[in-house]
Amino acid sequence: MSKKIKNNQLQILKINNKTYLPFQLHQLPKYFNNSTTDYFNYKGYIYISLNDIKNNNKFFNLKLFKDKLTFNKQLPQQYKLNK
């Protein structure tokens, strides 16, 4: 069972009983490897399996990751750059 992502929403996906977390290209963890990591690309984000993250980073905090997960449209106007 899979969830669909709306255009204006960024979220953690659960596909085939695996949880995937979104990362932008410049946010990829140091241990990310194309050949050994369970991942996929979707709409400019790279979704990495939670199991791979926990195996490589014993200090990973999922609650903190969820709290910091934002989509640029959710940021208040004063944080956006104005020209």
TIVO-2410 file (N, C-alpha, C; in nm, 3 decimals):
# residues 83
REC num residu      c1      c2      c3 atome chaine
REC   1      M   0.085  -0.117   0.000     N      A
REC   1      M   0.000   0.000   0.000    CA      A
REC   1      M   0.089   0.123   0.000     C      A
REC   2      S   0.062   0.217  -0.086     N      A
REC   2      S   0.147   0.335  -0.095    CA      A
REC   2      S   0.066   0.462  -0.083     C      A
REC   3      K   0.134   0.567  -0.039     N      A
REC   3      K   0.071   0.698  -0.030    CA      A
REC   3      K   0.111   0.778  -0.153     C      A
REC   4      K   0.030   0.873  -0.190     N      A
REC   4      K   0.065   0.963  -0.300    CA      A
REC   4      K   0.104   1.098  -0.242     C      A
REC   5      I   0.196   1.163  -0.308     N      A
REC   5      I   0.241   1.294  -0.265    CA      A
REC   5      I   0.166   1.399  -0.345     C      A
REC   6      K   0.107   1.494  -0.275     N      A
REC   6      K   0.046   1.607  -0.343    CA      A
REC   6      K   0.157   1.704  -0.383     C      A
REC   7      N   0.130   1.788  -0.481     N      A
REC   7      N   0.232   1.880  -0.530    CA      A
REC   7      N   0.284   1.974  -0.424     C      A
REC   8      N   0.202   2.013  -0.330     N      A
REC   8      N   0.245   2.109  -0.229    CA      A
REC   8      N   0.272   2.045  -0.094     C      A
REC   9      Q   0.300   1.917  -0.093     N      A
REC   9      Q   0.318   1.848   0.034    CA      A
REC   9      Q   0.439   1.756   0.027     C      A
REC  10      L   0.521   1.761   0.129     N      A
REC  10      L   0.636   1.675   0.141    CA      A
REC  10      L   0.615   1.589   0.265     C      A
REC  11      Q   0.628   1.458   0.250     N      A
REC  11      Q   0.602   1.374   0.364    CA      A
REC  11      Q   0.684   1.246   0.358     C      A
REC  12      I   0.684   1.176   0.467     N      A
REC  12      I   0.751   1.047   0.478    CA      A
REC  12      I   0.660   0.943   0.413     C      A
REC  13      L   0.718   0.861   0.326     N      A
REC  13      L   0.639   0.762   0.253    CA      A
REC  13      L   0.657   0.623   0.313     C      A
REC  14      K   0.549   0.545   0.309     N      A
REC  14      K   0.556   0.405   0.350    CA      A
REC  14      K   0.509   0.322   0.232     C      A
REC  15      I   0.601   0.245   0.173     N      A
REC  15      I   0.573   0.163   0.055    CA      A
REC  15      I   0.618   0.020   0.085     C      A
REC  16      N   0.529  -0.074   0.066     N      A
REC  16      N   0.559  -0.216   0.089    CA      A
REC  16      N   0.621  -0.240   0.227     C      A
REC  17      N   0.559  -0.184   0.329     N      A
REC  17      N   0.602  -0.198   0.469    CA      A
REC  17      N   0.743  -0.146   0.494     C      A
REC  18      K   0.794  -0.058   0.408     N      A
REC  18      K   0.921   0.009   0.430    CA      A
REC  18      K   0.895   0.158   0.437     C      A
REC  19      T   0.966   0.225   0.525     N      A
REC  19      T   0.951   0.369   0.542    CA      A
REC  19      T   1.066   0.439   0.472     C      A
REC  20      Y   1.033   0.543   0.394     N      A
REC  20      Y   1.132   0.619   0.320    CA      A
REC  20      Y   1.126   0.765   0.362     C      A
REC  21      L   1.245   0.824   0.386     N      A
REC  21      L   1.256   0.962   0.429    CA      A
REC  21      L   1.310   1.048   0.315     C      A
REC  22      P   1.254   1.167   0.295     N      A
REC  22      P   1.298   1.253   0.183    CA      A
REC  22      P   1.423   1.334   0.217     C      A
REC  23      F   1.512   1.345   0.119     N      A
REC  23      F   1.631   1.428   0.128    CA      A
REC  23      F   1.648   1.503  -0.002     C      A
REC  24      Q   1.700   1.625   0.007     N      A
REC  24      Q   1.740   1.695  -0.114    CA      A
REC  24      Q   1.882   1.651  -0.147     C      A
REC  25      L   1.924   1.677  -0.270     N      A
REC  25      L   2.055   1.629  -0.316    CA      A
REC  25      L   2.169   1.680  -0.228     C      A
REC  26      H   2.163   1.804  -0.185     N      A
REC  26      H   2.272   1.858  -0.103    CA      A
REC  26      H   2.262   1.815   0.044     C      A
REC  27      Q   2.155   1.746   0.082     N      A
REC  27      Q   2.137   1.700   0.221    CA      A
REC  27      Q   2.169   1.553   0.240     C      A
REC  28      L   2.215   1.485   0.137     N      A
REC  28      L   2.237   1.341   0.148    CA      A
REC  28      L   2.339   1.309   0.256     C      A
REC  29      P   2.315   1.202   0.332     N      A
REC  29      P   2.410   1.161   0.436    CA      A
REC  29      P   2.543   1.115   0.374     C      A
REC  30      K   2.650   1.118   0.454     N      A
REC  30      K   2.783   1.080   0.405    CA      A
REC  30      K   2.788   0.934   0.361     C      A
REC  31      Y   2.712   0.850   0.425     N      A
REC  31      Y   2.717   0.706   0.397    CA      A
REC  31      Y   2.632   0.667   0.274     C      A
REC  32      F   2.567   0.763   0.210     N      A
REC  32      F   2.483   0.731   0.095    CA      A
REC  32      F   2.569   0.677  -0.019     C      A
REC  33      N   2.530   0.561  -0.074     N      A
REC  33      N   2.600   0.499  -0.184    CA      A
REC  33      N   2.495   0.446  -0.281     C      A
REC  34      N   2.509   0.480  -0.410     N      A
REC  34      N   2.410   0.439  -0.509    CA      A
REC  34      N   2.393   0.288  -0.518     C      A
REC  35      S   2.498   0.213  -0.497     N      A
REC  35      S   2.489   0.069  -0.518    CA      A
REC  35      S   2.441  -0.008  -0.395     C      A
REC  36      T   2.458   0.047  -0.275     N      A
REC  36      T   2.422  -0.030  -0.156    CA      A
REC  36      T   2.301   0.025  -0.080     C      A
REC  37      T   2.260   0.147  -0.108     N      A
REC  37      T   2.151   0.209  -0.034    CA      A
REC  37      T   2.018   0.184  -0.105     C      A
REC  38      D   1.915   0.153  -0.026     N      A
REC  38      D   1.779   0.136  -0.078    CA      A
REC  38      D   1.715   0.275  -0.089     C      A
REC  39      Y   1.701   0.324  -0.213     N      A
REC  39      Y   1.650   0.459  -0.234    CA      A
REC  39      Y   1.576   0.468  -0.367     C      A
REC  40      F   1.503   0.578  -0.387     N      A
REC  40      F   1.445   0.611  -0.516    CA      A
REC  40      F   1.429   0.762  -0.527     C      A
REC  41      N   1.422   0.812  -0.649     N      A
REC  41      N   1.406   0.955  -0.676    CA      A
REC  41      N   1.261   0.983  -0.710     C      A
REC  42      Y   1.209   1.095  -0.658     N      A
REC  42      Y   1.072   1.135  -0.691    CA      A
REC  42      Y   1.060   1.285  -0.675     C      A
REC  43      K   1.028   1.353  -0.782     N      A
REC  43      K   1.003   1.498  -0.784    CA      A
REC  43      K   1.113   1.579  -0.718     C      A
REC  44      G   1.237   1.550  -0.752     N      A
REC  44      G   1.350   1.627  -0.702    CA      A
REC  44      G   1.399   1.589  -0.565     C      A
REC  45      Y   1.339   1.492  -0.503     N      A
REC  45      Y   1.382   1.445  -0.370    CA      A
REC  45      Y   1.430   1.302  -0.381     C      A
REC  46      I   1.525   1.266  -0.297     N      A
REC  46      I   1.574   1.129  -0.290    CA      A
REC  46      I   1.520   1.070  -0.161     C      A
REC  47      Y   1.446   0.962  -0.173     N      A
REC  47      Y   1.385   0.895  -0.058    CA      A
REC  47      Y   1.472   0.776  -0.021     C      A
REC  48      I   1.524   0.778   0.102     N      A
REC  48      I   1.613   0.673   0.152    CA      A
REC  48      I   1.538   0.592   0.257     C      A
REC  49      S   1.560   0.461   0.253     N      A
REC  49      S   1.495   0.369   0.347    CA      A
REC  49      S   1.539   0.399   0.490     C      A
REC  50      L   1.442   0.398   0.581     N      A
REC  50      L   1.469   0.422   0.723    CA      A
REC  50      L   1.561   0.315   0.779     C      A
REC  51      N   1.550   0.191   0.732     N      A
REC  51      N   1.637   0.083   0.779    CA      A
REC  51      N   1.783   0.112   0.747     C      A
REC  52      D   1.811   0.162   0.626     N      A
REC  52      D   1.949   0.197   0.588    CA      A
REC  52      D   2.002   0.310   0.674     C      A
REC  53      I   1.918   0.407   0.702     N      A
REC  53      I   1.961   0.521   0.784    CA      A
REC  53      I   1.996   0.475   0.925     C      A
REC  54      K   1.911   0.392   0.984     N      A
REC  54      K   1.935   0.344   1.120    CA      A
REC  54      K   2.057   0.251   1.127     C      A
REC  55      N   2.082   0.174   1.021     N      A
REC  55      N   2.199   0.086   1.019    CA      A
REC  55      N   2.329   0.165   1.014     C      A
REC  56      N   2.328   0.279   0.949     N      A
REC  56      N   2.450   0.357   0.930    CA      A
REC  56      N   2.468   0.470   1.031     C      A
REC  57      N   2.362   0.508   1.100     N      A
REC  57      N   2.369   0.618   1.195    CA      A
REC  57      N   2.295   0.579   1.322     C      A
REC  58      K   2.369   0.538   1.423     N      A
REC  58      K   2.305   0.491   1.546    CA      A
REC  58      K   2.245   0.605   1.629     C      A
REC  59      F   2.279   0.730   1.597     N      A
REC  59      F   2.227   0.846   1.671    CA      A
REC  59      F   2.111   0.913   1.600     C      A
REC  60      F   2.057   0.851   1.495     N      A
REC  60      F   1.948   0.913   1.419    CA      A
REC  60      F   1.823   0.923   1.505     C      A
REC  61      N   1.761   1.042   1.503     N      A
REC  61      N   1.640   1.068   1.581    CA      A
REC  61      N   1.525   1.097   1.485     C      A
REC  62      L   1.432   1.003   1.470     N      A
REC  62      L   1.322   1.017   1.375    CA      A
REC  62      L   1.228   1.130   1.415     C      A
REC  63      K   1.204   1.149   1.544     N      A
REC  63      K   1.115   1.255   1.588    CA      A
REC  63      K   1.171   1.392   1.552     C      A
REC  64      L   1.300   1.411   1.572     N      A
REC  64      L   1.365   1.537   1.536    CA      A
REC  64      L   1.359   1.559   1.384     C      A
REC  65      F   1.380   1.453   1.307     N      A
REC  65      F   1.371   1.463   1.161    CA      A
REC  65      F   1.232   1.507   1.118     C      A
REC  66      K   1.129   1.448   1.178     N      A
REC  66      K   0.991   1.485   1.145    CA      A
REC  66      K   0.961   1.629   1.181     C      A
REC  67      D   1.013   1.676   1.295     N      A
REC  67      D   0.990   1.813   1.338    CA      A
REC  67      D   1.053   1.915   1.244     C      A
REC  68      K   1.167   1.881   1.185     N      A
REC  68      K   1.238   1.973   1.097    CA      A
REC  68      K   1.197   1.960   0.951     C      A
REC  69      L   1.115   1.863   0.918     N      A
REC  69      L   1.074   1.840   0.780    CA      A
REC  69      L   0.977   1.949   0.736     C      A
REC  70      T   1.018   2.030   0.639     N      A
REC  70      T   0.932   2.137   0.589    CA      A
REC  70      T   0.939   2.141   0.438     C      A
REC  71      F   0.839   2.200   0.380     N      A
REC  71      F   0.834   2.228   0.238    CA      A
REC  71      F   0.844   2.378   0.226     C      A
REC  72      N   0.913   2.430   0.129     N      A
REC  72      N   0.940   2.574   0.122    CA      A
REC  72      N   0.814   2.659   0.127     C      A
REC  73      K   0.702   2.610   0.079     N      A
REC  73      K   0.579   2.687   0.082    CA      A
REC  73      K   0.525   2.702   0.225     C      A
REC  74      Q   0.571   2.619   0.318     N      A
REC  74      Q   0.523   2.625   0.455    CA      A
REC  74      Q   0.599   2.728   0.538     C      A
REC  75      L   0.712   2.779   0.488     N      A
REC  75      L   0.789   2.875   0.563    CA      A
REC  75      L   0.718   3.010   0.568     C      A
REC  76      P   0.725   3.078   0.681     N      A
REC  76      P   0.664   3.211   0.689    CA      A
REC  76      P   0.728   3.309   0.591     C      A
REC  77      Q   0.657   3.410   0.555     N      A
REC  77      Q   0.703   3.505   0.455    CA      A
REC  77      Q   0.833   3.574   0.495     C      A
REC  78      Q   0.854   3.602   0.625     N      A
REC  78      Q   0.974   3.675   0.665    CA      A
REC  78      Q   1.101   3.592   0.646     C      A
REC  79      Y   1.091   3.458   0.632     N      A
REC  79      Y   1.209   3.376   0.611    CA      A
REC  79      Y   1.244   3.362   0.464     C      A
REC  80      K   1.154   3.396   0.374     N      A
REC  80      K   1.181   3.385   0.231    CA      A
REC  80      K   1.265   3.506   0.186     C      A
REC  81      L   1.349   3.481   0.089     N      A
REC  81      L   1.432   3.590   0.038    CA      A
REC  81      L   1.350   3.679  -0.052     C      A
REC  82      N   1.361   3.806  -0.031     N      A
REC  82      N   1.292   3.905  -0.114    CA      A
REC  82      N   1.398   3.988  -0.186     C      A
REC  83      K   1.377   4.009  -0.314     N      A
REC  83      K   1.470   4.091  -0.391    CA      A
REC  83      K   1.427   4.233  -0.395     C      A
***
